[in-house]
């Protein structure tokens, strides 16, 4: 079975799963649509695209594909880096506070994942960290974790 056919089956099954659960949501009237209309339409489109993709994959024929493990690992390196950095941010947020944790998070993200230069990553992290802290904490008055700082 080709990759296209497998992807088509995955889309089809996810669409069917979504249709089953979105039918239970209220649809409303034509004048006022309810919250169930949008997920149902998206899931129906997912089912249709899955069927079409499955049929299209059959026309291409069966292809012998070798699995390139090195390429897969290389493609997964960046998402794994982001997951690790975000997990560290979540665990340190309450201890360090939003201002310090977000600035460190942005610094490590910009330096390690985006490969910015050290000084550029540091300046962007400080400006964006302080700017987001000021916007959310001072202007919007959202209660952010203070950590060891009491500003």
HULINDA-V740754 format. One record per residue. N is the residue number from 1. RES is the residue in three letters. PHI is phi in whole degrees, -180 to 180 (* if undefined). Layout:
n: [N;N]
res: [RES;RES]
phi: [PHI;PHI]
This chain:
n: [1;2;3;4;5;6;7;8;9;10;11;12;13;14;15;16;17;18;19;20;21;22;23;24;25;26;27;28;29;30;31;32;33;34;35;36;37;38;39;40;41;42;43;44;45;46;47;48;49;50;51;52;53;54;55;56;57;58;59;60;61;62;63;64;65;66;67;68;69;70;71;72;73;74;75;76;77;78;79;80;81;82;83;84;85;86;87;88;89;90;91;92;93;94;95;96;97;98;99;100;101;102;103;104;105;106;107;108;109;110;111;112;113;114;115;116;117;118;119;120;121;122;123;124;125;126;127;128;129;130;131;132;133;134;135;136;137;138;139;140;141;142;143;144;145;146;147;148;149;150;151]
res: [UNK;UNK;UNK;UNK;UNK;UNK;UNK;UNK;UNK;UNK;UNK;UNK;UNK;UNK;UNK;UNK;UNK;UNK;UNK;UNK;UNK;UNK;UNK;UNK;UNK;UNK;UNK;UNK;UNK;UNK;UNK;UNK;UNK;UNK;UNK;UNK;UNK;UNK;UNK;UNK;UNK;UNK;UNK;UNK;UNK;UNK;UNK;UNK;UNK;UNK;UNK;UNK;UNK;UNK;UNK;UNK;UNK;UNK;UNK;UNK;UNK;UNK;UNK;UNK;UNK;UNK;UNK;UNK;UNK;UNK;UNK;UNK;UNK;UNK;UNK;UNK;UNK;UNK;UNK;UNK;UNK;UNK;UNK;UNK;UNK;UNK;UNK;UNK;UNK;UNK;UNK;UNK;UNK;UNK;UNK;UNK;UNK;UNK;UNK;UNK;UNK;UNK;UNK;UNK;UNK;UNK;UNK;UNK;UNK;UNK;UNK;UNK;UNK;UNK;UNK;UNK;UNK;UNK;UNK;UNK;UNK;UNK;UNK;UNK;UNK;UNK;UNK;UNK;UNK;UNK;UNK;UNK;UNK;UNK;UNK;UNK;UNK;UNK;UNK;UNK;UNK;UNK;UNK;UNK;UNK;UNK;UNK;UNK;UNK;UNK;UNK]
phi: [*;-78;-63;-64;-69;-65;-63;-62;-66;-63;-61;-62;-67;-65;-65;-64;-58;-67;-63;-59;-84;-81;-66;-74;-81;-70;-96;77;-116;-64;-75;-131;-74;-88;-74;-90;-71;-62;-63;-66;-63;-63;-70;-66;-63;-64;-64;-63;-67;-65;-65;-64;-67;-64;-68;-64;-67;-72;-69;-70;89;-84;-112;-87;-118;-90;-87;-97;-65;-64;-67;-66;-63;-64;-73;-88;-63;-66;-61;-68;-61;-64;-64;-65;-65;-68;-63;-64;-62;-64;-74;-97;-61;-74;-78;-89;95;-64;-60;-72;-65;-69;-67;-65;-59;-65;-63;-66;-64;-69;-78;-86;-91;-83;62;-73;-67;-56;-69;-67;-63;-66;-68;-63;-64;-67;-64;-70;-65;-68;-64;-70;-62;-66;-64;-77;-84;-101;-76;-84;57;-91;-77;-105;-61;-90;64;-86;-94;-124;-91]
